Amino acid sequence: MSALICGSLAYDNIMVFPDRFRNHILPEQIHILNVAFMVPEMRREYGGCAGNIAYNLHLLGGDARIMATVGDDAQPYFDRLDRIGLSRAHVRQVPGTFTAQAFITTDLDDNQITAFHPGAMSFSHLNKVEAATDARLGIVAPDGREGMMQHARDFAALGLPFIFDPGQGLPLFDGEKLLQFMRLATWACFNDYEAKLLSERCGRDIAELATEVDALIVTRGGDGSSIYTGGKCIDIPCVEAEQVVDPTGCGDAYRAGLLHGLSNGWDWPTTGRLAALMGSIKIAHRGGQNHQLTREEIGERFRRAFGYSFA
């Protein structure tokens, strides 16, 4: 079953400053701040929520279709998608723009200074869900504001079930808009911070908001996750990672597990457990798309973690 993944493709430029920001920022001079950090270590990762979700779903053997917008500098990302066998039929290149990208500088205390340029992501509304004629379900992940609203309406108009996953884009919407998303969506997924913000903006608690969708999922990192469905809450345990290296993209890996379970018609306990496992696999690797397990290896890890096979 084809899953259409609407969201961002981005480059993550990650730099390490071998000192502490506090040694170079004078509090009394903040009003005239002008600093430069020498960063001898830098790497560029392939990222963006749509790219990360699709990558993980592809590892599971799922049929992932990316719908995103990129800029004139997208050729390296195109080459990567081609190399790993992910379709870019619905990836639109917007002339005169850059692909969305983050510039992240981390110091020795793990403090971060990040600049994010949305670039072509701001034109995501030009893509229409109806163009993906073989899609049977999907996800609206963080993207351009107008694009997220457009794609949610598109899915609903076509009668295609989808996950609403606003992520870091949630602050772009007020309570009324968020409720509109929830009423269009089939399922919704948030981390614990986002769930609190959703509740505050909508003026309703999570259990009540869960009645707007077939299931509402809240992830809590090392404390596992909860799936609110059918008037009850299913607690999903966290899977212990081999090592904790980089949390970037863990939420996207989790959502790929959700999509795979939903595509195959699994029950929520199994779907949630696979999602949790995918997050634990990702966190042991740097970047959002550098873990390379086969579906068989993922299946064996699932059996070891939970005592039964998912397929």
Backbone as a ProteinNet text record, in pm:
[ID]
protein_1_A
[PRIMARY]
MSALICGSLAYDNIMVFPDRFRNHILPEQIHILNVAFMVPEMRREYGGCAGNIAYNLHLLGGDARIMATVGDDAQPYFDRLDRIGLSRAHVRQVPGTFTAQAFITTDLDDNQITAFHPGAMSFSHLNKVEAATDARLGIVAPDGREGMMQHARDFAALGLPFIFDPGQGLPLFDGEKLLQFMRLATWACFNDYEAKLLSERCGRDIAELATEVDALIVTRGGDGSSIYTGGKCIDIPCVEAEQVVDPTGCGDAYRAGLLHGLSNGWDWPTTGRLAALMGSIKIAHRGGQNHQLTREEIGERFRRAFGYSFA
[TERTIARY]
84.9	0	88.6	67.1	149.4	110.3	210.4	189	248.8	167	214.1	260.5	385.4	446.3	467.9	378.6	385.9	465.9	572.4	657.6	782.2	881	1000.5	1111.8	1189.7	1322.4	1420.1	1525.4	1615.4	1757.1	1850.4	1988.7	2012.4	2076	2114.1	2265.4	2308.2	2450.5	2487.3	2564	2590.6	2737.2	2761.1	2896.5	2922.2	3045.1	3082.9	3185.9	3150.4	3240.2	3317.4	3450.3	3528.3	3557.5	3457.9	3468	3326.4	3308.4	3177.3	3131.4	3005.5	2952.6	2968.3	2950.8	2953.3	3089.1	3193.3	3325.1	3341.8	3245.8	3259.8	3142.9	3041.3	2926.8	2925	2944.7	2947.2	2805.1	2749.1	2609.9	2581.4	2677.5	2653.7	2662	2702.4	2714.1	2614.1	2511.6	2413.3	2348.9	2329	2259.9	2342.7	2471.8	2555.8	2629.1	2558.2	2618.5	2675.1	2801.1	2866	2977.4	2946.7	3042.4	3059.2	3174.4	3201.2	3264.7	3218.4	3270.6	3345.5	3470.3	3548.7	3507	3458.8	3405.9	3481.9	3589.5	3670.5	3600	3496.1	3424.5	3285.2	3253.4	3122.3	3082.1	2952.9	2901	2765.6	2731.2	2599.7	2522.2	2402.1	2317.1	2194.7	2144.8	2017.6	1906.3	1813.1	1708.2	1576.6	1503.2	1366.5	1273.4	1158.5	1068.7	1022.2	986.5	939.9	1051.7	1172.6	1284.9	1313.9	1312.1	1340.9	1232.8	1106.7	997.1	1003	1021.1	1025.8	1142.1	1257.2	1374.2	1345.5	1286.1	1256.6	1147.9	1046.7	941.4	997.7	1091.5	1157.6	1237.3	1304.7	1378.4	1285.3	1161.8	1063.9	999.8	1036.3	977.4	849.1	815.8	694.8	714	602.2	603.3	585	695.4	692.8	702.3	609.5	609.5	622.8	728.4	755.1	686.3	616	564.2	627.6	715.2	791.8	836.4	892.1	948.7	1095.3	1178.7	1322.5	1369.5	1493	1546.9	1646.6	1717.5	1814.5	1931.1	1954	2067.9	2032	1923.5	1869.9	1936	2024.3	2075.4	2140	2220	2274.3	2165.1	2056.6	1946.7	1875.7	1856.6	1797.9	1881.2	2013.1	2102.4	2088.2	2073.8	2058.5	1926.6	1818.6	1689.4	1694	1756.5	1768.9	1852.1	1958.1	2050.4	1984.9	1899.2	1837.8	1700.8	1655	1531.8	1404.1	1411.2	1291.5	1244.2	1117.5	1061.8	1064	1097.3	1087.1	988.1	891.9	791.8	710.6	695.2	613.7	698.3	827.8	916.8	932.3	885.7	885.8	1008.4	1080.6	1193.8	1145.7	1168.3	1121.5	1240	1243.8	1357.6	1377.3	1501.9	1534	1528	1522.4	1517.1	1626.3	1652.2	1736.1	1647	1697.2	1631.1	1634.7	1529.2	1525.9	1650.5	1704.9	1821.3	1841	1897.1	1928.5	2079.5	2122.4	2263.4	2273.2	2330.4	2328.8	2471.5	2498.7	2629.8	2614	2690.2	2683	2814.8	2808.5	2932.6	2960.4	3063.9	3105.7	3007.1	2914.3	2811	2680.6	2687.2	2569.3	2465.3	2504.9	2417.9	2418.5	2307.6	2298	2249.4	2306	2256	2217.1	2090.5	2040.3	1975.7	2007.7	1938.3	1871.6	1745.6	1672.3	1619.9	1651.1	1602	1501	1372.6	1272.6	1285.2	1331.2	1351.8	1231.5	1255.5	1150	1033.4	1054.1	947.6	827.2	851.8	743.5	648.3	686.8	603.1	537.9	534.2	481.9	335.2	262	120.5	98.6	204.3	190.6	170	208.6	187.3	45	-18.5	-154.5	-157.1	-223.1	-231	-292.7	-386.3	-455.3	-360.3	-241.4	-144.7	-88.6	-92.9	-42	-157.5	-189.3	-310.4	-306.2	-185.9	-176.7	-168.7	-174.3	-164.9	-292.5	-274.6	-388.7	-400.2	-293.7	-295.9	-177.4	-169.6	-59.5	-36.3	49.3	82.7	108.6	59.4	91.5	191.6	318.3	429.2	471	561.1	602.3	649.2	597.9	621.3	587.4	573.9	526.1	384.1	351.2	220.8	105.5	108.8	-0.1	-6	110.1	114.5	50.8	76.8	18.5	-134.1	-186.7	-332.5	-389.5	-320.4	-367.1	-370.6	-266	-257.1	-357	-382.8	-485.5	-621.7	-652.7	-781.6	-788.5	-676.4	-672.4	-700.7	-631.2	-652.2	-799.3	-854.7	-993.1	-1089	-1067.9	-1157.3	-1153.4	-1037.6	-1022.1	-1063.6	-1096.3	-1133.5	-1017.3	-894	-775.3	-739.4	-724.8	-688	-546.1	-525	-390.4	-365.1	-234.6	-187.8	-159.1	-209.4	-172.8	-55.7	59.3	183.7	251.6	203.3	255.4	396.5	442.9	579.3	614	732.7	779	696.1	606.9	518.2	394.5	371.6	249.3	231.6	338.2	318.2	268.7	270.9	222.2	70.5	0.8	-144.5	-209	-321.7	-396	-489.1	-561.2	-646.2	-752.7	-812	-917.6	-864.4	-747.3	-687.6	-647.8	-594	-553.6	-674.1	-786.1	-907.2	-956.2	-939.9	-976.7	-892.6	-761.7	-674	-721.2	-749.4	-788.9	-917.2	-1009	-1136	-1123.3	-1018.9	-992.4	-915.8	-830.6	-738.5	-807.8	-742.3	-785.9	-714.8	-585.2	-503.3	-419.3	-367	-280.8	-167.8	-51.5	65.6	143.9	181	252.4	354.4	460.9	541.9	476.3	528.2	459.5	451.5	556.3	551.9	444.8	443.5	344.1	202.2	184.7	52	4.3	95.5	59.1	21.7	99.1	69.9	-63.5	-89	-217	-332.5	-318.2	-423.2	-448.5	-340.8	-355.3	-423.9	-382.5	-438.5	-583.6	-619	-756	-847.4	-789.1	-868.8	-937.5	-875.9	-933.9	-821.3	-850.5	-745.2	-725.2	-617	-579.6	-684.7	-739.5	-841.8	-962.6	-999.2	-1112.1	-1075.4	-954.8	-910	-900.9	-872.1	-860.2	-992	-1103	-1232.9	-1252.8	-1167.3	-1178.2	-1118.6	-1036.9	-967.8	-985.5	-948.8	-956.7	-852.9	-739.7	-636.9	-548.7	-508.3	-415.6	-296.5	-177.7	-55.4	29.3	77.5	167.7	296.8	409.3	538.8	607.3	681.2	744.9	891.3	958.2	1099.6	1125.5	1215.5	1252.9	1142.2	1033.1	919.8	814.1	846.1	751.7	652.1	535.8	432.8	296	194.7	57.1	-29.2	-120.1	-212.4	-354	-419.1	-556.4	-650.7	-727.4	-817.7	-934.9	-1053	-1169.7	-1202.3	-1172.4	-1203.3	-1107.2	-996.7	-897.8	-757.9	-662.1	-523.3	-435.5	-363.5	-272	-130.2	-64.6	73	171.2	262	363.8	499	569.7	698.1	807.7	904	1023.1	1110.9	1179.2	1274.7	1414.6	1487.8	1622.5	1713.1	1779	1867.7	2003.7	2071.9	2206.9	2300.8	2281.1	2353.1	2275.3	2294	2226.5	2329.1	2312.7	2409.3	2350.1	2231.1	2174.2	2022.7	1945.2	1799.1	1736.4	1817.3	1763.1	1694.2	1567.7	1494.9	1429.6	1441.5	1379.1	1227.3	1169.6	1025.1	979.4	1060	1026.4	1032.8	1132.7	1142.7	1020.6	977.8	858.3	737.2	721.6	605.3	608	727.1	736.6	682.3	711.7	656.8	505.6	449.2	303.7	246.1	305.5	255.1	261	368.5	382	274.3	251.4	147.7	9.5	-19.7	-149.3	-166.6	-60	-67.1	-101.3	-57.1	-77.1	-196.6	-270.4	-388.6	-361.2	-245.4	-210.9	-288.8	-292.7	-355.1	-261.9	-317.6	-238.9	-122	-134.6	-17.4	102.5	78.9	189.9	242.2	151.3	191.7	275.4	230.4	304.9	439.5	447.6	574.8	675.4	628.1	720.3	768.8	679.4	717.4	824.7	803.9	902.2	1036.6	1034.2	1158.7	1232.9	1161	1226.2	1295.6	1231.5	1296.5	1423.2	1421.9	1540.1	1654	1621.6	1724.6	1790.3	1708.8	1761.1	1852.9	1817.2	1890.3	2034.9	2066	2201.3	2292.3	2241.6	2318.9	2308.6	2412.8	2411.2	2326.6	2256.5	2174.9	2045.4	1956.8	1825.7	1816.9	1923.5	1911.9	2039.5	2108.5	2234.7	2229.9	2119.1	2103.9	2061.1	2113.7	2097.7	2054.9	1966.8	1921.3	1827.1	1825.7	1730.2	1598.1	1493.6	1364.5	1374.5	1453.3	1470.5	1539.1	1639.8	1709.4	1616.9	1533.4	1436	1336.9	1291.9	1199.1	1257.8	1386.2	1451.2	1464	1493.7	1502.3	1364.5	1260	1125	1094.8	1129.6	1102.7	1177.9	1303.8	1381.7	1324.6	1274.2	1224.6	1088.8	1002.3	864.3	818.2	901.7	868.5	775	746.6	666.6	705.8	663.9	699.5	586.6	625	519.8	467.5	531.1	481.3	531.3
-119	0	124.2	214	334.7	437.2	493.1	598.1	727.6	831.7	961.4	1043	1085.2	1154.9	1300.8	1385.7	1528.6	1596.8	1662.5	1726.5	1782.4	1811.2	1878.8	1781.7	1824.1	1769.6	1881.1	1850.4	1955.9	1903.4	1996	1967.5	2017.9	1934.7	1975	1994.5	2118.4	2151	2162.1	2066.8	2054.9	2084.2	2184.6	2229.1	2219.6	2189.9	2178.3	2286.3	2369.9	2474.7	2418.8	2402.7	2336.1	2426.8	2493.9	2584.5	2602.8	2702.2	2730	2869	2877.6	3005.9	3112.4	3069.5	3167.1	3235.6	3173.3	3236.2	3347	3358.7	3453.4	3550.1	3531.9	3622.1	3696.8	3826.6	3909.1	3956.2	3915.7	3951.4	4100.5	4182.1	4326.3	4388.1	4306.1	4356.7	4291.5	4227.3	4157.3	4251.7	4378	4473	4508.4	4476.5	4499.6	4370	4260.9	4129.1	4117.2	4079.4	4058.7	3957.4	3828.6	3723	3630.9	3567.1	3466.1	3346.6	3227	3105.5	3024.3	2993.3	2908.7	2763.8	2695.4	2559.4	2464.3	2403.9	2316.4	2187.4	2149.4	2025.2	2057.8	2000.6	2023.9	1901.3	1870.3	1765.5	1807.7	1756.4	1783.4	1653.1	1654.7	1537	1559.4	1451.8	1456.9	1446.1	1539.2	1540.6	1591.5	1658.9	1697.7	1585	1621.7	1519.7	1420	1467.6	1374.3	1278.9	1331.8	1246.5	1142	1182.1	1088.1	981.5	1021.9	925	825.6	876.8	789.7	691.7	739.2	652.6	535	563.5	457.1	362.3	415.9	329.7	240.1	293.2	215.4	99.8	124.2	17	-97.6	-63.4	-164	-235.6	-195	-256.2	-189.8	-74.2	-2.6	76.5	111	188.6	335.3	406.8	546.6	639.4	735.1	835.3	973.3	1044.4	1175.6	1283.9	1374.8	1495	1614.5	1686.4	1794	1892.7	2004.2	2103.4	2125.9	2139.6	2160.5	2271.8	2315.7	2426.5	2385	2486	2462.8	2374.8	2365	2290.2	2146.5	2094.2	1964.9	1843	1860.3	1744.5	1638.7	1676.4	1571	1490.4	1556.9	1484.7	1395.6	1445.8	1363.6	1237.7	1256.6	1142.6	1040.6	1088	997.4	920.4	989.9	922.6	815	848.3	750.3	630.9	657.7	552.5	453.1	502.4	411.2	360.8	408.9	354.5	419.4	547.8	621.3	708.8	699.8	776.8	926.4	1006	1151	1207.1	1124.8	1165	1284.9	1300.4	1410.4	1512.4	1516.9	1617.9	1729	1846.7	1961.1	2048.3	2079.2	2170.7	2311.2	2404.4	2542.7	2629.4	2676.1	2756	2882.9	2919.7	3043.7	3033.2	2911.3	2893.5	2796	2793.8	2692.4	2585.9	2464.7	2361.8	2405	2376.1	2411	2355.8	2434.9	2384.4	2451.4	2372	2419.9	2430.9	2533.9	2553.9	2549.3	2442.8	2415.5	2415.4	2504.1	2507.3	2466	2365.6	2310.9	2335.1	2379.2	2399.4	2280.6	2290.8	2178.6	2147.5	2239.6	2216.4	2168.2	2135.1	2093	2203.1	2328.4	2439.5	2451.9	2496.5	2505.8	2643.9	2691.3	2809.1	2760.5	2778	2724.7	2834.4	2833	2918.1	2825.2	2851.7	2766.6	2851.4	2809.2	2877.7	2786.9	2824.6	2736.2	2721.6	2825.8	2816.9	2763.6	2660	2604	2547.4	2516.1	2462.2	2556	2685.5	2783.8	2770.2	2691	2672.3	2534.2	2467.1	2330.6	2322.2	2433.2	2432.9	2412.9	2427.2	2403.4	2256.3	2169.1	2025.1	1987.7	1900.9	1857.1	1706.8	1665.9	1524.7	1442.2	1499.2	1424.3	1376.5	1437.9	1394.8	1256.5	1216.9	1084.8	984.4	941.8	861.5	723.9	674.7	541	543.3	660.9	670.1	616	543.5	487	540.9	600.2	671.4	766.5	852.4	946.8	1012.5	1113.1	1189.4	1333	1426.9	1568.3	1601.3	1606.8	1632.7	1779.1	1827.7	1968	2010.8	2126.2	2174.8	2323.5	2383.5	2520.3	2529.1	2640.1	2653.6	2631.6	2700.6	2687.7	2546.8	2487.3	2351.3	2251.2	2265.1	2173	2181.1	2303.3	2318.9	2263.1	2291.9	2244	2091.7	2028.2	1882.6	1812.6	1871.3	1813.9	1819.4	1932.9	1944.5	1848.6	1833.5	1743.4	1599.4	1553.7	1416.2	1394.4	1489	1474.4	1473.6	1561.7	1568.9	1440.6	1375.6	1251.6	1128.1	1147.5	1034.3	944.3	999.5	921.3	941.1	834.3	848.8	903.5	989.3	1044.6	1078.6	1082.9	1126.2	1275.9	1348.3	1488.2	1492.5	1540.1	1539.4	1675.5	1778.9	1914.4	1938.1	1859.6	1874.3	2017.8	2059.9	2194.9	2301.9	2260	2355.3	2388.6	2319.4	2340.5	2486.8	2556.9	2695.8	2789.3	2745.8	2829.3	2842.6	2758.4	2752	2784.7	2856.5	2883.9	2766.6	2776.1	2666	2628.8	2728.7	2701.4	2622	2662.5	2591.8	2449.8	2434.2	2300.8	2207.6	2259.4	2177.9	2141.1	2232.2	2200.6	2084.6	2089.3	1979	1847.5	1851.1	1729.4	1670.4	1755.9	1708	1656.4	1700.2	1648.6	1516.2	1501.9	1388.4	1261.4	1148.4	1018.4	987.5	1021.2	998.4	1125	1141.2	1255.3	1208.7	1272.9	1232.7	1356	1358.1	1470.7	1417.7	1494.9	1462.2	1526	1499.5	1544.2	1696.5	1766.7	1913.1	1964.9	1910.4	1953	1923.1	1808.7	1772.6	1873.9	1919.3	2021.4	2151.9	2190	2313.3	2302.8	2186.4	2162	2178.9	2118.2	2124.8	2268.2	2344	2483.8	2567.2	2550.7	2634	2599.9	2473.3	2431.2	2439.2	2454.4	2461.8	2331.6	2220.4	2088.6	1993.9	1895.9	1802	1697.3	1621.5	1527.7	1418.5	1367.7	1263	1313.5	1439.6	1496.1	1519.9	1570.6	1593.2	1462.8	1355.2	1224.8	1179.4	1233.3	1194.3	1251.9	1346.2	1405.3	1315.9	1217.8	1130.3	984.6	892.8	751.3	713.1	782.9	759.2	882.6	915.3	1024.7	966.5	986.9	928.2	1038.4	1014.9	1108.4	1035.2	1084.9	1023.4	1097.4	1020.6	1079.4	1037.3	1018.7	984.1	856.5	863.9	747.3	693.5	768.2	721.8	651	620.2	547	637.8	585.7	662.9	610.8	689	652.3	669.1	575	580.4	587.5	702.4	722.5	683.8	579.7	532.8	457.7	477	404	426.1	545.1	575.7	517.4	459.7	405.8	451.5	428.8	467.4	343	320	206.7	258.1	209.6	251.2	163.4	228	159.2	179.4	72.5	88.3	139.6	206.5	247	123.8	119.3	12.3	65.2	-6.2	38.1	37.6	148.2	162	99.7	55.2	1.7	108.3	232.1	346.2	471.9	576.4	702.9	797.5	822.9	903.5	1036	1032.2	1153	1136.4	1221.2	1208.7	1265.3	1332.2	1392.4	1287.3	1308.9	1217.9	1100	1089.9	976.1	978.7	1098	1108.9	1069.1	1100.8	1062.2	910.7	847.8	702.2	638.2	694.3	645.7	652.4	763.6	781.9	687	651.8	550.5	417.1	382.7	260.8	264.3	381.2	396	372.5	436.4	422.3	277.3	207.6	68.6	-18.8	1	-76.2	-46.4	81.6	119.9	65.4	67.9	15.6	-132.8	-202.8	-347.4	-389.9	-292	-324.3	-388	-359.1	-418.8	-352.5	-420.7	-360.9	-253.4	-170.1	-58.6	-100.4	-203.8	-243.1	-282.1	-357	-396.9	-277.8	-196.3	-77.6	15.8	41.1	128.3	71.4	-58.9	-121.4	-113.3	-132.4	-117.2	27.1	122.9	263.8	292.6	239.5	259.8	198.4	80.9	15.1	97.9	153	232.8	354.9	416.8	529.7	489	372.3	326.7	289.8	239.4	207.8	336.7	438.2	563.3	634.5	634	715.8	669.1	549.6	495.5	539.7	625.1	669.9	821.1	880.5	1023.8	1051.5	1165.8	1204.4	1125.5	1169.2	1106.9	988.5	965.4	863.6	782	752.9	679.3	537.6	495.6	356.9	271.9	151	73.9	-71	-93	-228.8	-278.5	-408.5	-468.4	-492.5	-521.9	-551.3	-674.6	-772	-894.4	-863.4	-777.5	-740.6	-663.3	-576.3	-503.4	-601.6	-698.2	-799.2	-880.6	-914.4	-991.1	-906.8	-779.6	-693.3	-679.8	-674	-666.7	-793	-909.1	-1035.8	-1041.1	-996.3	-997.8	-902.4	-785.9	-685.4	-723	-787.5	-805.4	-951.4	-1043.3	-1183.9	-1240	-1165.8	-1218	-1146.2	-1197.2	-1138	-1050.5	-940.7	-853.5	-900.6	-997.1	-1048.9	-1191.5
0	0	0	-96.2	-106.6	-1.1	66	165.7	113.5	105.7	58.9	178.7	174.8	287.5	248.9	295.9	267.4	377.9	340	440.1	374.9	455.4	406.4	367	270.1	243.8	276.4	349.3	394.7	409.6	406.3	441.9	584.2	665.3	800.6	803.5	818.7	826.6	974.4	1023.5	1167.1	1194.7	1279.7	1310.4	1459.9	1496.1	1636.2	1669.5	1766.4	1815	1934.7	1924.6	2029.5	2149.2	2195	2309.3	2363.2	2449.2	2506.3	2463.2	2419.8	2376.1	2484.5	2609.8	2720.1	2734.9	2680.7	2687.3	2583.3	2492.1	2381.4	2369.4	2453.3	2451.8	2584.3	2579.9	2700.2	2731.4	2844.8	2877	2868.5	2910.2	2910.9	2770.8	2672.8	2535.9	2439.1	2494.5	2411.1	2310.5	2349.3	2261.2	2137.9	2138.7	2020.5	1983.6	1992.1	1969.7	1828.3	1820.3	1690.5	1712.5	1693.6	1723	1602.8	1598.2	1494.8	1564.4	1530.3	1591	1485.7	1512.6	1423.3	1446.9	1341.6	1357.7	1264.7	1313.8	1229.3	1191.2	1266.1	1235.7	1181.1	1065.1	1004.4	923.9	925.9	838.3	784.9	670.2	611	606.7	662.6	665.7	577.4	519.6	448.1	551.4	547.1	647.3	593.5	680.2	650.2	693.2	747	803.5	698.6	579.3	475.7	435	420.4	383.8	489	616.2	724.4	738.2	731.4	742.1	627.1	506.1	388.8	397	442.8	454.9	547.4	663	759.6	709.7	643.8	588.7	479.7	402.9	298	359.1	471.5	539.4	577.6	613	653.6	534.3	413.9	295.4	250.6	311	272.7	144.3	81.8	-42.7	-7.4	10	52.9	-67.4	-75.7	-181.3	-117.5	-151.5	-92.5	-174.7	-106.7	-171.4	-100.9	-172.8	-110.8	-218	-174.8	-265.7	-229.6	-332.6	-313.5	-405.6	-384.8	-461.3	-568.7	-621	-728.2	-684.7	-554.1	-500.4	-462.9	-518.5	-473.2	-536.4	-636.2	-708.3	-618.9	-518.6	-430.9	-361.4	-321.2	-256.7	-359.9	-481.2	-587.4	-610.2	-617.5	-640.2	-527.3	-405.2	-291.1	-299.4	-329.6	-340.9	-448.9	-561.8	-669.5	-625.7	-553.2	-512.5	-416.2	-327.6	-231.3	-276.1	-391.2	-448.1	-399.6	-360	-319.5	-435.7	-468.3	-578.4	-548.7	-650.7	-637.2	-739.5	-777.7	-876.6	-829.7	-697.7	-645.3	-569.8	-601.5	-544.7	-647.6	-614	-706.9	-682.6	-789.8	-780	-814.4	-723.2	-739.8	-782.4	-906.7	-954.3	-872.1	-856.5	-786.4	-634.6	-582.1	-437	-393.1	-263.2	-201.9	-140.6	-131.6	-51.9	94.2	168.8	310.8	379.9	470.8	542.5	676.4	767.1	901.2	916	985.9	1018.3	1170.9	1222.5	1365.6	1419	1513.9	1577.9	1723.7	1764.7	1900.6	1972.2	2099	2173.8	2265.2	2347.1	2431.5	2543.4	2572	2672.4	2608.6	2479.7	2403.2	2388	2407.5	2370.8	2219.1	2163.9	2018.3	1975	1865.3	1795	1655.4	1620.8	1494.1	1411.2	1284	1187.1	1086.6	1055.1	960.4	846	724.1	604.9	534.9	528.1	468.2	317.8	250.2	106	31.1	-49.7	-135	-55.9	71.3	154.5	159.1	142	146.8	28.2	-70.1	-189.9	-192.3	-78.6	-76.2	-113.5	-100	-136.3	-286.8	-367.4	-511.1	-542.9	-451.3	-470.1	-429.2	-506.5	-478.8	-454.4	-346.9	-311.6	-424	-496.9	-602.8	-712.2	-720.8	-821.8	-790.8	-664.1	-623.9	-631.4	-751.2	-773.7	-709.8	-675.3	-616.6	-464.1	-402.6	-256.6	-192.2	-81.6	-10.5	131.9	181.3	309.1	309.4	410.5	408.6	542.2	538.9	658.7	617.5	696.7	680.2	789.7	751.8	843.3	831.9	919	914.1	774.8	732.6	596.8	596.6	479.1	472	527.4	592.8	658.7	561.2	449.1	351.7	294.5	276.4	222.7	317	447.2	543.7	542.2	536	532.1	402.6	290.9	160	155.4	202.5	192	284.1	401.2	489.3	422.5	361.8	291.3	173.1	103	-12.1	29.6	133	180	216.5	293.5	337.6	219.6	122.5	6.5	-75.4	-79.1	-155.4	-74.9	53	138.1	173.2	171.5	204.1	351.3	427.7	569.1	581.9	682.7	701	845.9	878.7	1010.5	1006.1	1103.5	1121.8	1219.1	1171.3	1250.2	1234.3	1306.2	1283.2	1332.4	1432.8	1482.1	1514.7	1469.6	1500.3	1431.1	1338.7	1272.8	1354.1	1465.5	1543.6	1588.5	1632.3	1676.5	1566.1	1440.6	1330.8	1330.6	1408.3	1400.2	1534.3	1527.9	1650.7	1680.7	1793.5	1836.1	1734.8	1672	1574	1455.1	1405.2	1291.5	1330.9	1451.1	1496.2	1507.1	1555.5	1561.7	1421.7	1326.6	1188.4	1136.3	1163.2	1123.5	1186	1314.4	1384.9	1325.2	1285.4	1231.1	1088.3	1018.3	884.3	888.8	991.1	998.5	1046.3	1018.3	1069.5	1200.1	1205.5	1323.5	1346.3	1466.6	1496.2	1587.3	1573.3	1651.2	1695.4	1824.2	1883.6	1984.7	2008.6	2125.5	2248.3	2366.8	2488	2497.4	2453.8	2455.8	2359.6	2239.2	2140.2	2187.8	2254.3	2304.3	2408.1	2494.9	2594.1	2525.1	2423.5	2350.3	2276.6	2215.9	2148.7	2247.4	2364.5	2465.2	2509.7	2531	2573.1	2467	2342.6	2236.1	2203.9	2221.3	2190.6	2312.1	2432.1	2552.2	2587.7	2549.7	2577.2	2615.7	2702.9	2739.8	2630.2	2642.2	2536.4	2517.2	2626	2613.8	2534.7	2556.1	2482.1	2336.2	2312.4	2174.5	2096.8	2166.6	2100.3	2038.6	2085.7	2028.6	1889.4	1848.9	1714.7	1606.3	1647.3	1551.5	1592.6	1503.4	1537.7	1642.9	1640.5	1742.2	1752.3	1874.9	1899.3	1974	1918.1	1973.9	2036	2156.6	2224.1	2258.1	2208.3	2236.4	2350.7	2432.8	2551.2	2562.4	2450.3	2454.1	2530.9	2627.6	2705.3	2794.4	2808.6	2889.3	2805.9	2680.5	2596.4	2528.8	2495.7	2426.3	2464.8	2432	2463.7	2340	2319.4	2207.3	2262.7	2238.7	2284	2169.9	2191	2086.3	2149	2091.3	2138.4	2284	2336.7	2475.1	2577	2530.7	2624.7	2584.2	2671.5	2646.6	2648.6	2540.5	2529.8	2552.7	2655.9	2684.8	2607.9	2537	2458.1	2526	2560.9	2629.6	2535.9	2593.5	2519.5	2496.3	2384.9	2356.9	2386.9	2469.7	2505.5	2382.5	2359.8	2243.9	2272.5	2167.2	2183.5	2238.7	2194.5	2249.2	2211.9	2287.1	2259.3	2198.1	2068.5	1994.7	1950.1	1888.8	1829.4	1817.8	1886.8	1880	1752.7	1669.4	1547.6	1460.6	1429.8	1341.2	1409.3	1542.9	1612.2	1598.3	1609.2	1592.7	1454.4	1353.7	1216.2	1199.2	1260	1254.2	1321	1433.9	1504	1411.1	1341.5	1254.5	1135.1	1088.9	983.2	1032.3	1158.7	1216.5	1222.5	1259.4	1259.9	1120.7	1020.8	884.2	836.6	873.8	829.8	894.2	1022.5	1089.6	1033.2	1009.5	953.9	812.5	733.2	595.9	594	697.4	702.4	787.5	840.8	918.4	1053.1	1114.1	1243.2	1355.7	1470.4	1588.4	1644.9	1735.1	1787.2	1875.4	1960	2038.9	1953.3	1845	1757.5	1678.9	1626.6	1551.2	1638.1	1760.6	1851.4	1889.6	1908.6	1944.5	1830	1707	1594.5	1586	1605.9	1602.9	1708.1	1829.6	1936.4	1900.5	1841.5	1800.9	1696.9	1599.5	1494.9	1555.1	1654.8	1721.1	1793.4	1856.8	1930.8	1836.4	1718.7	1618.6	1570.3	1541.3	1488.2	1585.8	1715.1	1811.2	1829.9	1784.2	1796.6	1681.2	1592	1476.1	1460.8	1408.7	1380.8	1256.8	1259.9	1145.8	1140	1050.7	1041.5	948.5	866.2	761.7	743.3	853.2	840.6	896.9	953.9	999.9	879.8	870.5	747.3	771.9	865.9	893.4	782.8	761.5	668.9	741.2	664.6	725.4	815.3	772.1	851.1	983.7	980.7	1104.2	1198.3	1141.5	1223.9	1285.5	1205.9	1256.1	1370.6	1360.5	1466.2	1594	1578.9	1696.8	1762.7	1682.4	1736.8	1817.5	1762.4	1831.7	1964.3	1963.6	2087.4	2191.2	2145.3	2238.4	2297.9	2215.9	2258.2	2264.6	2219.8	2235.2	2131.4	2028	1916.1	1788.4	1673.5	1544.4	1493.4	1424.8	1372.2	1237.3	1176	1047.5	1029.1
[MASK]
+++++++++++++++++++++++++++++++++++++++++++++++++++++++++++++++++++++++++++++++++++++++++++++++++++++++++++++++++++++++++++++++++++++++++++++++++++++++++++++++++++++++++++++++++++++++++++++++++++++++++++++++++++++++++++++++++++++++++++++++++++++++++++++++++++++++++++++++++++++++++++++++++++++++++++++++++++++++

